[in-house]
Amino acid sequence: QKFVLKEASLELFDLNALSRLPRHAQYLQPLYPSRSKATSQSVAQIVSKVLEKVEKTRLANPIPADIRQAHGVSSYASSIIDIHRPASAASYKRSRSSLAFHELFLMQLRLLCRSKGRAADGEGDERR
């Protein structure tokens, strides 16, 4: 497979002054695929604005804390933030696993509710 660099941007920072770096330079930078006229940088700016709102807003945790803790899953808000602003490769992997757990847990819960709804309607739990 051949890779082509379509857009490049480079910012140089003094790594000795890490605490004074702009916020976006203090974490790994995701590259967002560009399938339209939107550049990876413009998508990153939009994502950054959304993440600022996520940080200021208390997002509901759809999974109870005891279940999250038992399975080593982060809160939904911190997983969303860490997937886009990981402090390390391990942080990225942890947030990715947490988001996958959230999605699968909620999907399974929906299926269980649907199954219980059919049972309450007298349809039973027949497999088709």
Secondary structure, 3 states (H helix, E strand, C coil): CCCCCCCCCCCCCCHHHHHHCCHHHCCCCCCCCCCCCCCHHHHHHHHHHHHHHHHHCCCCCCCCHHHHHHCCCCCHHHHHHHHHCCCCHHHHHHHHHHHHHHHHHHHHHHHHHHHHHHHHCCCCCCCC
